[in-house]
């Protein structure tokens, strides 16, 4: 396919404002030696398939080899396109490149994300989205559209909620494209959610819909649920509901539920009855739901919740278990233990491959569920080893298929004995996420546990979480040098391991007051990977980066890690620089962190005093804005 790209001519050098695109046609590749095998002899579709397995950095090198490979590499590079509305200039540039180089048909996955705070930002978003709407019909190969735009809630600017897709954009989505989106109604009226859900009724693009609806009052909740019910029953391609939360408002950004229903609270669920059911789902996550029960005289006498208004006989848990088509469900994100729904569903889950259990749930039901499902799981995630206890068979019975295992979030930790049992029972495990403790007796890394982890023969990717508390600071600290050492230790024992992510603590981001906490600003994630780049020869062909850093910050992290750090901890100017220091030298003590907060405040006061005449208001995107609230 011929490409169009900017090309400089002599006439353009004379007039800098003029740009005349010139069509560059890819020449047919010719083998250097017809008697030997050559890439030039492969069909285009085979070359394109091979290039899909090449990393982006290597694709750039391949594109520079010939005009034919340039065309094919550009085709693969644009299979997934991310439009971030928080970076409008970059978003416009990406769309211009796609349009001017005739690359719109190559897009397979389009991700639109961002958040808006000011009228000016929203105006820029509307301009970009209008341009994108005009381009969508030309994206003839578009398979998936992910809509992830967030807007702040009026009552709490720390919160973000999904924004509806503009109707003009929704009307231009190609027929074959699958739409992934979310809807949320929290601490504000539901009118906007009603309008968005009304747009989705009978929509043939809707493939995945996450729902978060908070009870405000009886009328608003019932009206919202009626429209949601229409969406679930009328969209033929709907196959995924990753999250369904219908219940009390969440009072905290980390998912802490507020007050429960009052006695006698009326039914506010979907109200499916008479054999009504959504299409057969491939993914479901039930986080909170007001399960209805038949309003019998006995239940009404004790003012039982969610009885008044429920339209079916028996209870809603039984209706879902018996009426829904569970034969296509491949992923179960989380389901509550209410009414033994998980056990009633278990024998019907003939396609289940992935199961994720969050912080809640009945421990006895979990082992029974894992033992009763008729398929072998490929992915399993549980919050604590206590959910399994001594019933190792609940996991190892899936050993023939299990590829990914996560045991993360709560104590107690997995012992070495239990880990050996898992190693013997899961011979095909490729990814492992685990909470482990340091060797406190020797004040060292838990090398005995690392030896067992390395003995998983097929293991390729590992994610380990180490505890992080402010007093006393656990040692040894997780730093770049320590991460490189631990990665080398694991690689010496198992060459199949190619990726290790090490985390100190589980930062929650904000405290109950909305301020940054000690844990959130002293926790670090470090990613260790096998590298084939020449620049990593001196490091034994391994690369250590921080996933939370930009490319420039990771380059600085690499440079500083080569220096002698003895007594060279700097005074960080902002939260990102502080995280850089944590990655190099370990966390600050609580007293050091409080002193840093005080110093940051003093710096901000001095800056504000010096710039008061020019800028009396706090800048919208000041790097100190998040730190001011923490004092």
C-alpha positions in Angstrom: 0.0 0.0 0.0 1.4 3.4 -1.0 2.1 5.8 1.8 1.9 9.6 2.0 4.4 11.4 4.2 5.8 14.9 4.3 8.7 15.4 1.9 11.0 18.4 1.7 11.7 20.0 -1.7 13.7 23.0 -2.8 10.6 25.0 -3.2 9.5 24.2 0.3 12.9 25.4 1.7 12.1 28.7 0.1 8.7 29.0 1.9 8.7 27.5 5.3 4.9 27.6 5.7 4.2 25.4 2.7 4.2 21.6 3.0 3.4 19.5 0.0 3.0 15.7 0.7 4.6 13.5 -1.8 3.4 9.9 -2.4 6.1 7.4 -1.8 5.4 4.0 -3.3 7.1 1.0 -1.7 9.4 -0.8 -4.2 9.1 -4.6 -4.6 11.9 -6.2 -2.5 14.5 -8.2 -4.4 16.6 -11.0 -2.8 20.3 -10.2 -2.7 21.1 -13.8 -3.5 18.3 -15.7 -5.4 19.9 -19.0 -4.4 19.4 -18.4 -0.7 16.3 -18.0 1.4 15.2 -14.4 1.8 12.5 -12.3 3.6 11.7 -10.9 0.2 10.3 -14.3 -0.8 7.8 -14.4 2.0 4.2 -13.3 1.4 3.2 -9.9 2.9 0.7 -11.5 5.3 3.5 -13.7 6.8 5.9 -10.8 7.2 3.1 -8.8 8.9 2.4 -11.7 11.3 6.1 -11.9 12.2 6.3 -8.2 12.8 3.5 -8.4 15.4 5.9 -10.2 17.7 8.6 -7.6 17.4 9.0 -4.9 20.1 8.3 -1.3 19.2 12.0 -0.2 19.5 13.0 -2.9 17.1 10.2 -2.0 14.7 11.8 1.4 14.2 15.1 -0.2 13.1 13.3 -2.6 10.8 11.3 0.3 9.2 14.6 2.0 8.3 15.9 -0.9 6.3 13.8 -0.6 3.1 10.7 1.1 1.7 8.9 -2.2 1.7 9.7 -3.0 5.4 8.9 0.6 6.3 5.4 0.2 4.9 4.9 -3.1 6.7 6.3 -1.8 10.0 4.1 1.3 9.9 1.1 -1.0 9.4 1.9 -3.0 12.5 2.9 0.0 14.6 -0.6 1.4 14.3 -2.6 -1.7 15.2 -3.2 -0.2 18.6 -3.7 3.6 18.9 -4.0 5.5 22.2 -5.5 9.0 22.1 -4.9 10.7 25.5 -7.1 13.9 25.7 -4.9 15.1 28.6 -2.2 15.6 25.9 -4.1 17.4 23.2 -1.1 18.4 21.0 0.1 14.8 21.0 -3.4 13.5 20.3 -3.8 15.9 17.3 -0.4 14.9 16.0 -1.3 11.2 16.2 -4.5 11.7 14.3 -2.8 13.8 11.6 -0.2 11.1 11.1 -2.9 8.5 10.7 -4.9 10.5 8.2 -2.0 12.0 6.1 -0.3 8.6 5.8 -3.4 6.6 4.9 -3.0 4.5 8.0 -6.6 4.7 9.3 -7.5 1.2 7.9 -4.6 -0.3 9.9 -6.1 0.6 13.3 -7.4 -2.5 15.2 -7.7 -1.2 18.7 -8.5 2.4 19.6 -8.1 3.6 23.2 -9.5 7.0 24.1 -8.7 8.2 27.7 -8.2 11.4 29.7 -10.0 13.7 32.1 -11.2 17.3 31.9 -11.2 19.9 34.7 -11.5 23.3 33.0 -13.7 24.8 30.3 -10.6 25.3 28.1 -9.6 21.6 28.4 -13.1 20.5 27.6 -13.1 22.7 24.5 -9.9 21.1 23.3 -11.4 17.6 24.0 -14.5 18.5 21.9 -12.3 19.6 19.0 -10.3 16.4 19.0 -13.3 14.1 19.5 -15.0 15.9 16.5 -12.0 15.1 14.4 -11.9 11.5 15.6 -15.6 11.1 14.8 -15.0 12.1 11.2 -12.1 9.5 11.0 -14.0 6.5 12.5 -15.8 5.5 9.2 -12.4 5.2 7.5 -11.1 2.9 10.3 -12.4 -0.1 8.4 -10.3 -2.6 10.4 -11.2 -1.2 13.8 -12.1 -4.2 16.1 -12.2 -2.6 19.6 -12.9 0.9 20.9 -12.1 1.5 24.6 -13.7 4.6 26.0 -12.1 5.7 29.3 -12.8 9.4 29.7 -13.2 10.5 33.3 -14.6 13.7 34.8 -14.4 14.9 38.4 -17.3 14.6 40.7 -18.6 18.0 41.7 -18.6 17.1 45.5 -15.1 15.7 45.5 -12.4 16.6 43.0 -10.2 13.6 44.1 -12.8 11.3 42.5 -13.2 10.7 38.8 -16.2 9.0 37.2 -16.8 7.7 33.7 -18.0 10.3 31.2 -20.6 9.3 28.5 -19.6 9.0 24.9 -20.9 11.9 22.8 -23.7 10.9 20.6 -22.0 12.3 17.5 -19.0 9.9 18.2 -21.2 6.9 19.0 -23.1 7.3 15.8 -19.9 7.1 13.7 -18.6 3.8 15.3 -18.2 1.2 12.6 -20.8 -1.6 12.7 -18.2 -4.4 13.4 -16.4 -2.6 16.2 -16.8 -3.8 19.8 -17.4 -1.0 22.3 -15.9 -1.1 25.8 -17.2 1.5 28.2 -18.4 2.3 31.8 -21.3 4.0 33.4 -21.4 5.4 36.9 -23.9 7.4 39.1 -22.4 8.3 42.4 -23.0 11.3 44.7 -24.9 13.3 42.2 -28.2 13.2 40.3 -28.6 10.4 37.7 -29.9 12.5 34.8 -26.7 12.3 32.8 -26.4 8.5 33.4 -30.1 8.1 32.2 -29.3 9.9 29.0 -26.2 7.8 28.3 -27.9 4.5 29.0 -30.8 5.6 26.8 -28.2 6.0 24.0 -27.0 2.4 24.5 -30.4 0.7 24.3 -30.5 -1.5 21.2 -26.8 -0.7 20.5 -25.1 -3.3 18.4 -21.6 -2.2 19.2 -21.8 -2.5 23.0 -19.5 -5.4 24.1 -18.3 -4.6 27.6 -20.1 -2.4 30.2 -19.0 -1.7 33.8 -21.6 -0.4 36.1 -21.3 1.6 39.3 -24.7 2.9 40.6 -25.0 4.4 44.1 -28.4 4.6 45.9 -29.5 8.2 46.3 -33.2 7.9 46.7 -35.8 5.3 45.8 -37.1 7.0 42.7 -33.7 7.8 41.1 -32.4 4.3 41.8 -35.4 2.6 40.3 -35.4 4.8 37.2 -31.7 4.1 36.6 -32.1 0.4 37.0 -35.1 0.3 34.6 -33.0 1.8 31.8 -30.0 -0.4 32.7 -32.3 -3.4 32.4 -33.3 -2.3 28.9 -29.7 -2.1 27.9 -28.8 -5.5 29.2 -31.8 -7.1 27.4 -31.6 -5.2 24.1 -27.8 -5.2 23.2 -27.2 -8.5 21.3 -23.3 -8.3 21.5 -23.0 -7.5 25.2 -20.7 -10.2 26.5 -18.8 -8.6 29.4 -19.8 -6.9 32.6 -16.4 -6.6 34.4 -18.0 -4.8 37.4 -21.5 -4.5 38.6 -21.9 -2.4 41.7 -25.4 -1.4 42.8 -25.6 -0.3 46.4 -24.8 2.3 49.0 -22.5 5.2 48.0 -18.8 4.4 48.4 -17.5 7.0 50.8 -13.9 6.7 50.0 -11.8 6.5 46.9 -10.4 3.1 47.9 -13.8 1.4 47.9 -15.0 1.7 51.5 -18.8 1.3 51.4 -20.9 3.7 53.3 -24.0 2.9 55.4 -26.1 -0.1 54.3 -29.8 -0.1 53.6 -32.4 0.8 56.3 -34.9 -1.7 57.6 -37.6 -2.2 55.1 -35.6 -0.7 52.2 -37.5 -1.4 48.9 -36.1 -3.5 46.1 -33.8 -1.6 43.8 -32.3 -4.2 41.5 -32.7 -5.1 37.9 -36.0 -6.9 38.5 -35.6 -9.6 35.9 -38.6 -12.0 35.8 -40.5 -14.3 33.6 -37.4 -15.9 32.1 -35.7 -12.5 31.2 -32.0 -12.7 31.1 -29.1 -10.9 29.3 -27.1 -12.5 26.5 -24.7 -15.3 27.5 -21.8 -13.5 29.2 -18.1 -14.2 28.8 -17.1 -12.1 31.8 -18.9 -11.0 35.0 -17.9 -9.2 38.2 -20.4 -8.8 41.0 -19.1 -6.5 43.6 -22.3 -5.4 45.3 -25.9 -6.0 44.4 -29.3 -5.7 46.3 -30.5 -9.3 46.0 -34.3 -9.3 46.0 -36.6 -11.8 47.8 -40.2 -12.6 47.4 -42.2 -10.3 49.7 -43.8 -12.9 52.0 -45.8 -11.9 55.1 -43.0 -13.2 57.4 -40.3 -11.1 55.7 -42.5 -8.0 55.6 -43.3 -8.4 59.2 -39.7 -8.1 60.2 -39.1 -5.3 57.7 -36.6 -7.3 55.6 -34.7 -5.3 53.0 -35.2 -5.6 49.3 -38.5 -7.4 49.5 -41.1 -4.7 48.7 -41.3 -4.4 44.9 -39.4 -7.6 43.9 -41.5 -9.1 41.0 -40.5 -12.8 41.1 -41.1 -15.9 43.3 -38.4 -17.2 45.6 -35.2 -15.1 45.7 -33.2 -13.4 43.0 -30.0 -15.5 43.7 -31.9 -18.6 42.7 -33.4 -16.9 39.6 -30.0 -15.8 38.3 -28.4 -19.3 39.0 -31.2 -21.2 37.2 -32.2 -18.8 34.4 -28.9 -17.2 33.1 -26.8 -19.0 30.5 -23.5 -19.6 32.2 -22.1 -21.9 29.5 -19.9 -19.1 27.8 -18.6 -17.5 31.0 -14.7 -17.5 30.8 -13.8 -15.0 33.5 -15.4 -14.5 36.9 -13.9 -11.3 38.5 -15.7 -11.6 41.8 -19.0 -12.9 43.1 -20.4 -12.6 46.6 -21.2 -15.6 48.8 -24.8 -14.4 49.2 -27.3 -17.3 48.9 -24.6 -19.8 47.8 -24.7 -18.4 44.3 -21.2 -19.4 43.5 -21.9 -23.0 44.5 -25.1 -23.2 42.4 -23.3 -21.7 39.4 -20.2 -24.0 39.7 -21.5 -27.1 37.8 -22.7 -24.9 34.9 -19.4 -23.0 34.3 -18.3 -25.3 31.5 -16.1 -22.6 29.9 -14.6 -20.9 32.9 -10.8 -20.2 32.6 -10.2 -17.3 34.9 -11.3 -16.7 38.5 -10.5 -13.6 40.6 -11.6 -13.3 44.3 -11.3 -9.9 45.9 -11.0 -9.1 49.6 -14.5 -10.4 50.5 -16.1 -13.8 50.2 -16.6 -16.9 52.2 -13.4 -19.0 52.6 -15.2 -22.3 52.8 -17.2 -21.6 49.6 -14.0 -20.8 47.8 -12.4 -24.2 48.2 -15.7 -25.9 47.5 -16.1 -23.8 44.3 -12.6 -24.6 43.0 -13.3 -28.3 43.6 -16.7 -28.3 41.9 -16.1 -26.4 38.7 -15.9 -28.8 35.7 -13.0 -27.0 33.9 -9.4 -26.5 34.7 -8.5 -22.8 35.4 -5.8 -21.0 33.6 -5.8 -18.0 35.9 -6.5 -17.8 39.6 -6.2 -14.8 42.0 -7.0 -15.0 45.7 -6.3 -12.4 48.4 -4.7 -14.6 51.0 -3.4 -18.1 51.6 -5.8 -18.4 54.5 -8.6 -18.8 51.9 -7.1 -22.1 51.0 -5.6 -23.2 54.3 -4.4 -26.8 54.1 -6.6 -27.7 51.1 -3.8 -27.5 48.5 -5.7 -29.7 46.2 -8.2 -27.0 45.5 -5.4 -25.3 43.5 -3.2 -28.1 42.4 -6.2 -29.9 40.8 -6.0 -27.2 38.1 -2.3 -27.8 37.6 -2.7 -29.2 34.1 -3.9 -25.8 32.8 -3.0 -23.2 35.4 -0.6 -20.6 33.9 -1.1 -17.5 36.2 -1.4 -17.5 40.0 -1.8 -14.5 42.3 -1.9 -14.6 46.1 -1.7 -11.0 47.1 -3.2 -8.5 49.5 -3.7 -10.1 53.0 -1.7 -12.0 55.5 -0.9 -14.8 56.3 1.9 -15.3 53.8 2.6 -18.5 52.0 5.1 -20.7 53.8 8.0 -22.4 52.1 6.4 -25.7 52.7 3.2 -24.6 51.0 5.2 -23.1 48.2 7.0 -26.5 47.6 3.5 -28.1 47.3 2.4 -25.6 44.7 5.7 -26.1 42.8 5.1 -29.8 42.6 1.5 -29.5 41.7 1.7 -26.6 39.1 4.2 -27.8 36.5 3.0 -25.4 33.8 2.8 -22.2 35.8 4.2 -19.2 33.9 3.3 -16.1 36.0 3.4 -15.9 39.8 2.4 -12.9 42.0 3.1 -13.4 45.7 3.5 -11.5 49.0 6.7 -12.6 50.7 8.5 -11.5 53.9 12.2 -10.7 54.4 14.3 -13.0 56.5 14.0 -11.1 59.8 16.3 -13.4 61.7 19.2 -12.6 59.4 18.0 -9.2 58.3 18.3 -10.3 54.7 16.3 -11.2 51.6 14.4 -14.5 51.9 16.8 -16.6 49.7 15.2 -19.9 50.7 11.9 -18.7 49.4 13.5 -17.3 46.2 15.1 -20.7 45.6 11.7 -22.4 45.7 10.2 -19.8 43.4 13.0 -20.3 40.9 12.3 -24.1 40.9 9.0 -23.5 39.0 10.3 -24.9 35.7 8.1 -22.9 33.3 8.0 -19.7 35.2 8.6 -16.6 33.1 7.2 -13.7 35.0 7.2 -13.0 38.7 5.8 -10.2 40.8 6.8 -10.0 44.5 5.5 -7.7 47.2 7.5 -6.9 50.3 6.0 -5.2 53.4 6.6 -1.5 54.0 6.0 0.0 57.5 7.2 3.4 58.8 8.5 2.2 62.2 10.8 0.4 62.2 11.8 0.5 58.6 12.1 -3.0 57.2 15.5 -3.8 55.8 17.1 -4.5 53.4 15.5 -1.7 51.4 14.2 -2.3 47.9 16.3 -0.2 45.6 17.6 -0.4 42.0 20.8 -2.1 43.1 18.9 -4.6 45.3 16.4 -5.3 42.4 19.3 -6.0 40.0 20.8 -8.4 42.6 17.6 -10.3 43.2 16.9 -10.6 39.5 20.4 -12.0 38.8 19.9 -14.4 41.7 16.7 -15.8 40.3 18.1 -15.9 36.7 21.1 -17.9 37.9 18.7 -20.6 39.0 16.1 -20.4 36.2 17.0 -19.0 32.8 13.3 -19.1 31.8 12.6 -16.2 34.1 12.6 -13.0 31.9 10.6 -10.5 33.9 10.5 -9.8 37.7 8.5 -6.9 39.2 9.4 -6.0 42.8 7.2 -3.9 44.9 7.6 -2.4 48.4 4.3 -1.9 50.1 0.9 -1.6 48.5 0.3 2.2 48.2 -3.3 3.3 48.4 -2.6 6.8 46.9 -4.7 8.9 49.3 -5.4 8.8 53.0 -8.9 9.3 54.5 -8.3 13.0 54.5 -7.4 13.1 50.9 -3.7 13.8 51.6 -0.7 11.8 50.3 0.4 9.3 52.9 3.9 8.2 54.0 3.3 4.8 52.4 2.1 6.2 49.1 5.2 8.4 48.8 7.7 5.8 49.9 6.5 2.8 48.0 8.3 1.8 44.8 7.8 -0.6 41.9 10.8 -1.8 40.0 10.7 -3.8 36.9 13.6 -6.1 35.9 13.7 -7.5 32.4 16.1 -9.3 30.1 17.4 -6.9 27.5 19.1 -7.5 24.2 20.2 -3.9 23.8 23.9 -3.2 23.4 23.7 -0.4 26.0 22.8 -3.0 28.6 25.9 -5.2 28.1 27.6 -3.9 31.1 24.6 -4.8 33.3 24.6 -8.4 32.1 21.8 -7.8 29.6 19.3 -6.8 32.1 17.3 -3.6 32.4 15.8 -2.1 35.6 13.1 0.6 35.3 10.2 2.0 37.3 6.8 1.6 35.6 5.6 4.8 37.3 8.4 6.9 35.8 8.5 8.6 32.4 11.2 7.6 29.8 13.3 10.6 30.8 13.0 9.8 34.6 14.0 6.2 33.9 17.1 7.4 32.0 18.0 9.6 35.0 17.4 6.7 37.3 19.8 4.5 35.3 22.4 7.3 35.3 22.2 7.9 39.0 22.3 4.2 39.9 25.8 4.0 38.4 27.1 6.6 40.8 28.3 5.9 44.3 25.3 6.6 46.6 27.0 6.5 49.9 25.6 9.4 51.9 24.4 11.2 48.7 20.6 11.3 49.3 19.4 14.6 47.9 16.6 16.9 49.0 13.7 16.1 46.6 11.9 19.1 45.1 8.6 17.3 44.5 6.8 13.9 44.9 8.3 12.4 41.7 11.8 13.4 42.6 11.2 11.9 46.1 10.2 8.6 44.5 13.4 8.8 42.5 15.4 9.1 45.7 13.4 6.2 47.2 14.3 4.0 44.2 18.0 4.8 44.7 18.4 4.9 48.5 15.3 3.4 50.1 12.4 5.0 52.0 12.6 7.9 54.3 11.9 7.5 58.0 8.6 9.0 59.1 10.5 11.9 60.8 12.5 12.5 57.6 9.3 12.5 55.5 7.6 15.0 57.8 10.6 17.2 57.6 10.5 17.0 53.8 6.8 17.9 53.8 7.6 21.0 56.0 10.5 22.0 53.7 8.3 21.6 50.6 5.7 23.8 52.2 8.3 26.5 52.9 9.5 26.3 49.3 5.9 26.7 48.1 5.3 29.7 50.3 8.5 31.3 49.1 7.6 30.7 45.4 4.1 32.0 46.0 5.4 35.2 47.6 7.9 35.8 44.8 5.2 35.3 42.1 2.2 36.9 43.8 2.0 39.9 41.5 2.1 37.8 38.3 0.0 34.8 39.4 -2.2 35.3 42.5 -4.0 32.0 42.1 -2.7 28.5 42.6 -1.7 27.1 39.2 -3.9 24.4 37.9 -1.1 21.9 37.3 1.5 23.0 39.8 3.8 20.2 40.8 3.4 21.3 44.4 -0.4 21.2 44.3 -0.7 17.7 45.6 1.9 18.4 48.3 0.3 21.5 49.7 -2.7 19.5 51.0 -0.4 17.0 52.8 0.8 19.5 55.3 
